């Protein structure tokens, strides 16, 4: 009498019949996880970069303390812009006086 699945206990026969489905699913899992080593390498690289960024974080916290200097520089630049506008306006106001002064006898330009 040949040996067959039917001669095995029912539970064992059921397990043996499901083996092809298990094998197919294992193959699908293997395909789905084939990228894991590449992903792991990427995660390791990110971890290294994060470790390096710890020093940057410390520097940035010190920079935050110095941001008062940045605010001061912004105010200084605004003051320089305002001063430039005032100097330009003053120059425009003095040009007519300069032309009159050039016509006065004894001025350097009138001597010539």
C-alpha positions in Angstrom: 0.0 0.0 0.0 1.6 3.3 -1.1 2.2 6.0 1.5 -0.1 9.1 1.0 -1.3 12.1 2.9 -4.7 10.3 3.5 -3.0 7.8 5.7 -1.7 10.5 8.1 -3.6 12.0 11.0 -6.0 14.7 9.9 -4.2 17.6 11.5 -0.8 16.6 10.0 -2.4 16.1 6.6 -3.9 19.6 6.8 -0.5 21.0 7.6 1.2 19.2 4.8 -1.5 20.4 2.3 -0.9 24.0 3.4 2.9 23.9 2.9 2.8 25.1 -0.8 0.8 28.2 0.4 3.3 28.8 3.2 6.1 28.5 0.7 4.5 31.0 -1.6 3.9 33.4 1.3 7.5 33.0 2.4 8.7 33.9 -1.1 6.5 37.0 -1.0 7.9 38.0 2.4 11.4 37.5 1.1 10.8 39.7 -1.9 9.2 42.4 0.3 12.1 42.5 2.7 14.9 42.3 0.1 15.4 46.1 0.4 15.9 46.0 4.2 19.7 45.8 4.0 19.8 49.0 1.8 17.3 50.7 4.2 19.5 49.7 7.1 22.5 51.3 5.5 20.5 54.5 5.0 19.4 54.4 8.6 23.0 54.0 9.8 24.0 57.0 7.6 21.3 59.1 9.1 22.3 58.0 12.6 25.9 59.1 11.9 24.7 62.4 10.5 22.5 63.0 13.6 25.5 62.3 15.8 27.5 64.9 13.9 24.6 67.4 14.1 24.9 67.3 17.9 27.9 69.6 17.7 25.9 71.9 15.3 23.1 72.0 17.8 25.4 73.2 20.5 26.8 75.9 18.2 23.3 76.9 17.2 22.3 77.3 20.9 25.3 79.6 21.4 24.3 81.5 18.2 20.8 82.0 19.6 22.5 83.8 22.5 24.3 86.0 20.1 21.1 86.8 18.1 20.9 90.0 20.1 23.9 91.1 18.0 21.9 90.3 14.9 19.1 92.5 16.1 21.6 95.3 16.9 23.0 94.9 13.3 19.5 95.2 11.8 18.9 98.4 13.8 22.3 99.7 12.7 21.6 99.1 9.1 18.2 100.8 9.4 19.9 103.8 11.0 22.5 103.9 8.2 19.7 103.9 5.6 18.0 106.8 7.3 21.3 108.7 7.6 22.0 108.1 3.9 18.6 109.6 3.1 19.2 112.6 5.3 22.7 113.2 3.8 21.2 113.0 0.3 18.5 115.5 1.2 21.0 117.9 2.9 23.2 117.7 -0.2 20.3 118.6 -2.4 19.5 121.6 -0.1 23.1 122.8 -0.1 23.7 122.7 -3.9 22.0 126.1 -4.5 24.1 127.7 -1.7 27.2 126.2 -3.2 26.4 127.7 -6.6 26.0 131.1 -5.0 29.2 130.7 -3.1 31.1 129.9 -6.3 30.0 133.3 -7.8 31.3 135.3 -4.8 34.5 137.2 -5.7 37.5 135.7 -4.0 36.1 132.2 -3.9 38.5 129.5 -5.2 36.4 128.6 -8.2 35.9 132.2 -9.3 39.7 132.7 -9.3 40.0 129.9 -11.6 
